[in-house]
């Protein structure tokens, strides 16, 4: 019904930058909140940042001032610009979207997660 395709991860250096993208596709009527989460081994998945369809944003304290979330509603895509990277930003990053989708009987809300993309920051 809905797929999220993440891209842009990989290896970055401390103090450097990376940009993540997540494109949603499928029988989407609208998307409410889109966000990025991250997870490291042995830890719970945590919110990094999210953004509403009216561009209201929310950031984890650990990334405020360094990361910027944005979205292109026409493309159903959310971005995460990560600057001043730190080794502790190393994690698998997951995209999440709260969607309204068209089904045969009408509409339904669907909370969708991407498969995750690895970001590694070297010191």
Phi and psi restraints in degrees (value plus and minus 20) as a CYANA .aco file:
   2 UNK   PHI    -153.6  -113.6
   2 UNK   PSI     115.0   155.0
   3 UNK   PHI    -143.7  -103.7
   3 UNK   PSI     124.8   164.8
   4 UNK   PHI    -136.3   -96.3
   4 UNK   PSI     106.2   146.2
   5 UNK   PHI    -134.2   -94.2
   5 UNK   PSI      93.7   133.7
   6 UNK   PHI    -115.6   -75.6
   6 UNK   PSI     127.6   167.6
   7 UNK   PHI    -171.8  -131.8
   7 UNK   PSI     144.4   184.4
   8 UNK   PHI      81.3   121.3
   8 UNK   PSI     -21.8    18.2
   9 UNK   PHI     -95.3   -55.3
   9 UNK   PSI    -191.5  -151.5
  10 UNK   PHI     112.8   152.8
  10 UNK   PSI    -170.8  -130.8
  11 UNK   PHI    -120.0   -80.0
  11 UNK   PSI     109.1   149.1
  12 UNK   PHI    -147.2  -107.2
  12 UNK   PSI     145.7   185.7
  13 UNK   PHI    -125.6   -85.6
  13 UNK   PSI     130.7   170.7
  14 UNK   PHI     -76.5   -36.5
  14 UNK   PSI     111.1   151.1
  15 UNK   PHI      69.3   109.3
  15 UNK   PSI     -30.2     9.8
  16 UNK   PHI    -111.0   -71.0
  16 UNK   PSI    -186.2  -146.2
  17 UNK   PHI    -154.6  -114.6
  17 UNK   PSI     131.6   171.6
  18 UNK   PHI    -163.2  -123.2
  18 UNK   PSI     135.3   175.3
  19 UNK   PHI    -149.0  -109.0
  19 UNK   PSI     104.9   144.9
  20 UNK   PHI    -120.7   -80.7
  20 UNK   PSI     125.8   165.8
  21 UNK   PHI    -149.0  -109.0
  21 UNK   PSI     129.8   169.8
  22 UNK   PHI    -163.9  -123.9
  22 UNK   PSI      96.2   136.2
  23 UNK   PHI    -128.9   -88.9
  23 UNK   PSI     110.4   150.4
  24 UNK   PHI    -118.7   -78.7
  24 UNK   PSI     120.2   160.2
  25 UNK   PHI    -162.3  -122.3
  25 UNK   PSI     139.4   179.4
  26 UNK   PHI     108.6   148.6
  26 UNK   PSI    -181.3  -141.3
  27 UNK   PHI    -103.5   -63.5
  27 UNK   PSI      41.4    81.4
  28 UNK   PHI    -109.9   -69.9
  28 UNK   PSI     108.1   148.1
  29 UNK   PHI    -110.9   -70.9
  29 UNK   PSI     -66.9   -26.9
  30 UNK   PHI    -178.9  -138.9
  30 UNK   PSI     142.0   182.0
  31 UNK   PHI    -145.9  -105.9
  31 UNK   PSI     106.9   146.9
  32 UNK   PHI    -103.5   -63.5
  32 UNK   PSI    -113.4   -73.4
  33 UNK   PHI    -114.2   -74.2
  33 UNK   PSI     118.1   158.1
  34 UNK   PHI    -141.6  -101.6
  34 UNK   PSI     124.2   164.2
  35 UNK   PHI    -174.3  -134.3
  35 UNK   PSI     148.8   188.8
  36 UNK   PHI    -140.7  -100.7
  36 UNK   PSI     115.4   155.4
  37 UNK   PHI    -145.3  -105.3
  37 UNK   PSI     144.2   184.2
  38 UNK   PHI    -163.5  -123.5
  38 UNK   PSI     136.4   176.4
  39 UNK   PHI    -166.7  -126.7
  39 UNK   PSI     117.4   157.4
  40 UNK   PHI    -136.7   -96.7
  40 UNK   PSI     138.6   178.6
  41 UNK   PHI     -75.2   -35.2
  41 UNK   PSI     111.1   151.1
  42 UNK   PHI      62.6   102.6
  42 UNK   PSI     -20.4    19.6
  43 UNK   PHI    -139.8   -99.8
  43 UNK   PSI     138.2   178.2
  44 UNK   PHI     -95.6   -55.6
  44 UNK   PSI     133.0   173.0
  45 UNK   PHI     -86.1   -46.1
  45 UNK   PSI     115.6   155.6
  46 UNK   PHI    -145.8  -105.8
  46 UNK   PSI     131.3   171.3
  47 UNK   PHI     -91.3   -51.3
  47 UNK   PSI     113.2   153.2
  48 UNK   PHI    -117.8   -77.8
  48 UNK   PSI     -72.8   -32.8
  49 UNK   PHI    -185.7  -145.7
  49 UNK   PSI     130.8   170.8
  50 UNK   PHI    -161.5  -121.5
  50 UNK   PSI     145.7   185.7
  51 UNK   PHI    -166.7  -126.7
  51 UNK   PSI     115.3   155.3
  52 UNK   PHI    -105.7   -65.7
  52 UNK   PSI     154.0   194.0
  53 UNK   PHI     -92.9   -52.9
  53 UNK   PSI     -25.0    15.0
  54 UNK   PHI    -129.8   -89.8
  54 UNK   PSI      -1.1    38.9
  55 UNK   PHI      48.0    88.0
  55 UNK   PSI       2.8    42.8
  56 UNK   PHI     -95.7   -55.7
  56 UNK   PSI     111.5   151.5
  57 UNK   PHI    -139.0   -99.0
  57 UNK   PSI     137.7   177.7
  58 UNK   PHI    -165.9  -125.9
  58 UNK   PSI     112.4   152.4
  59 UNK   PHI    -147.5  -107.5
  59 UNK   PSI     128.3   168.3
  60 UNK   PHI     -87.9   -47.9
  60 UNK   PSI     125.6   165.6
  61 UNK   PHI     -77.8   -37.8
  61 UNK   PSI     -53.2   -13.2
  62 UNK   PHI     -88.5   -48.5
  62 UNK   PSI     -36.3     3.7
  63 UNK   PHI    -137.8   -97.8
  63 UNK   PSI     -24.4    15.6
  64 UNK   PHI     -77.6   -37.6
  64 UNK   PSI     114.2   154.2
  65 UNK   PHI      65.0   105.0
  65 UNK   PSI     -31.1     8.9
  66 UNK   PHI    -135.4   -95.4
  66 UNK   PSI     -58.0   -18.0
  67 UNK   PHI    -127.0   -87.0
  67 UNK   PSI     127.7   167.7
  68 UNK   PHI    -152.5  -112.5
  68 UNK   PSI     106.5   146.5
  69 UNK   PHI    -121.0   -81.0
  69 UNK   PSI     121.8   161.8
  70 UNK   PHI    -169.2  -129.2
  70 UNK   PSI     148.2   188.2
  71 UNK   PHI    -167.8  -127.8
  71 UNK   PSI     133.7   173.7
  72 UNK   PHI    -138.2   -98.2
  72 UNK   PSI      82.3   122.3
  73 UNK   PHI     -85.6   -45.6
  73 UNK   PSI     -52.0   -12.0
  74 UNK   PHI     -85.1   -45.1
  74 UNK   PSI     -48.6    -8.6
  75 UNK   PHI    -123.9   -83.9
  75 UNK   PSI     -18.9    21.1
  76 UNK   PHI      31.6    71.6
  76 UNK   PSI      24.2    64.2
  77 UNK   PHI    -147.2  -107.2
  77 UNK   PSI     120.0   160.0
  78 UNK   PHI    -140.2  -100.2
  78 UNK   PSI     125.5   165.5
  79 UNK   PHI    -142.9  -102.9
  79 UNK   PSI     133.6   173.6
  80 UNK   PHI    -153.8  -113.8
  80 UNK   PSI      87.8   127.8
  81 UNK   PHI    -108.3   -68.3
  81 UNK   PSI      97.8   137.8
  82 UNK   PHI    -132.2   -92.2
  82 UNK   PSI      92.1   132.1
  83 UNK   PHI    -132.4   -92.4
  83 UNK   PSI     146.2   186.2
  84 UNK   PHI      28.1    68.1
  84 UNK   PSI      29.8    69.8
  85 UNK   PHI     -80.3   -40.3
  85 UNK   PSI     127.5   167.5
  86 UNK   PHI    -144.0  -104.0
  86 UNK   PSI     133.3   173.3
  87 UNK   PHI     -75.1   -35.1
  87 UNK   PSI     -51.8   -11.8
  88 UNK   PHI     -92.4   -52.4
  88 UNK   PSI     -24.6    15.4
  89 UNK   PHI    -101.4   -61.4
  89 UNK   PSI     -27.3    12.7
  90 UNK   PHI     -81.5   -41.5
  90 UNK   PSI     104.5   144.5
  91 UNK   PHI    -196.6  -156.6
  91 UNK   PSI     151.3   191.3
  92 UNK   PHI    -109.8   -69.8
  92 UNK   PSI     105.7   145.7
  93 UNK   PHI    -121.6   -81.6
  93 UNK   PSI     113.2   153.2
  94 UNK   PHI    -138.3   -98.3
  94 UNK   PSI     118.0   158.0
  95 UNK   PHI    -113.2   -73.2
  95 UNK   PSI     126.0   166.0
  96 UNK   PHI    -158.5  -118.5
  96 UNK   PSI     122.0   162.0
  97 UNK   PHI    -160.4  -120.4
  97 UNK   PSI     113.4   153.4
  98 UNK   PHI    -115.0   -75.0
  98 UNK   PSI      88.3   128.3
  99 UNK   PHI    -135.9   -95.9
  99 UNK   PSI     137.8   177.8
 100 UNK   PHI    -133.0   -93.0
 100 UNK   PSI     100.5   140.5
 101 UNK   PHI    -139.7   -99.7
 101 UNK   PSI     136.6   176.6
 102 UNK   PHI    -111.2   -71.2
 102 UNK   PSI     107.5   147.5
 103 UNK   PHI    -143.4  -103.4
 103 UNK   PSI     152.3   192.3
 104 UNK   PHI     -81.3   -41.3
 104 UNK   PSI     -49.6    -9.6
 105 UNK   PHI    -116.1   -76.1
 105 UNK   PSI     -17.6    22.4
 106 UNK   PHI     122.7   162.7
 106 UNK   PSI    -136.7   -96.7
 107 UNK   PHI    -157.1  -117.1
 107 UNK   PSI     136.2   176.2
 108 UNK   PHI    -171.6  -131.6
 108 UNK   PSI     134.5   174.5
 109 UNK   PHI    -107.2   -67.2
 109 UNK   PSI     125.7   165.7
 110 UNK   PHI    -164.2  -124.2
 110 UNK   PSI     103.4   143.4
 111 UNK   PHI    -114.4   -74.4
 111 UNK   PSI      98.3   138.3
 112 UNK   PHI    -139.4   -99.4
 112 UNK   PSI     120.4   160.4
 113 UNK   PHI    -137.1   -97.1
 113 UNK   PSI     125.0   165.0
 114 UNK   PHI     -98.8   -58.8
 114 UNK   PSI     154.3   194.3
 115 UNK   PHI    -100.2   -60.2
 115 UNK   PSI     -35.6     4.4
 116 UNK   PHI      79.9   119.9
 116 UNK   PSI     128.3   168.3
 117 UNK   PHI    -159.5  -119.5
 117 UNK   PSI     115.4   155.4
 118 UNK   PHI    -103.8   -63.8
 118 UNK   PSI     111.9   151.9
 119 UNK   PHI    -139.7   -99.7
 119 UNK   PSI     103.9   143.9
 120 UNK   PHI    -140.8  -100.8
 120 UNK   PSI     106.9   146.9
 121 UNK   PHI    -134.8   -94.8
 121 UNK   PSI     100.0   140.0
 122 UNK   PHI    -112.2   -72.2
 122 UNK   PSI     128.3   168.3
